[in-house]
Amino acid sequence: MPQFLDNLLAFGRVLREVGIDVHLGRMLDVVGALPHINIADRDEVYHTCRALLVHGPEQIPAFDR
């Protein structure tokens, strides 16, 4: 498995541990979005993942940790 997929799965586990309900469908949405952004740009990756994985403003601090 490519390293980025391992990292993405680990990130999903961490988000679930801090209380953000991340399910497989959302992770697949992220995988589908990554080819459309510049993954070398941390801000683009951050905002893409946040848009797809955070369900409300109260979850942003947990996501940012």
N, C-alpha and C positions, 0 to 999 in steps of 0.2 A: 504494500500500500504506500502511495506517495506520502512523504513527510507532511505536506500541508494538510492532507486528510487526517492523519494521526493527530496533528495539532488542532484541527477543527473539532474533531470528536472529543479531545481532551477539554477544549474550551467549552463545548456544550455540557460536559459533565460538571465543570466548575460552575457554570451558570446555574445548573440545576441545584447544586449544593448551596448556593447563596439565595435560592428561592425563586429563580426565574424559570418558568415552565417552558423549557425548550424541548420540543419533540422532533422526531425524525423529519417530518414534513418541513419544519422551519429550517432545519439544517440542510435539507436538500435545496430549499430556496436559496440559501447562502451559496451553496456550491454552484447553482445555476446562475447566480448573479456575478460571481467572481470573474468569469471571462469578459464581462462588460465593463469592468473597472480596471484602473491601474493598480495592481496589487503591490507594486513597489511603493505606492503612496499610502502611508499609514492612516492618514485622515480619511481617504476614500474607503479603505477597508473598515475602519472604525465606524464610519457613518452608515455604510452598507449593512454591516452586522447589527448595529444598533437599530436601524430601521426595521430589520427583519426579525430580530430576536427579542426586543424589548416591547412589552405590551402596554406600558403606561409610564408616565413621568416619574412615578415613585420608584420604578425599577432602575432608573438611570444611575443612581449612586452605586448600587450593587454591580451593575454592568461595568461601570468605570473602575471598580476595584479589581 
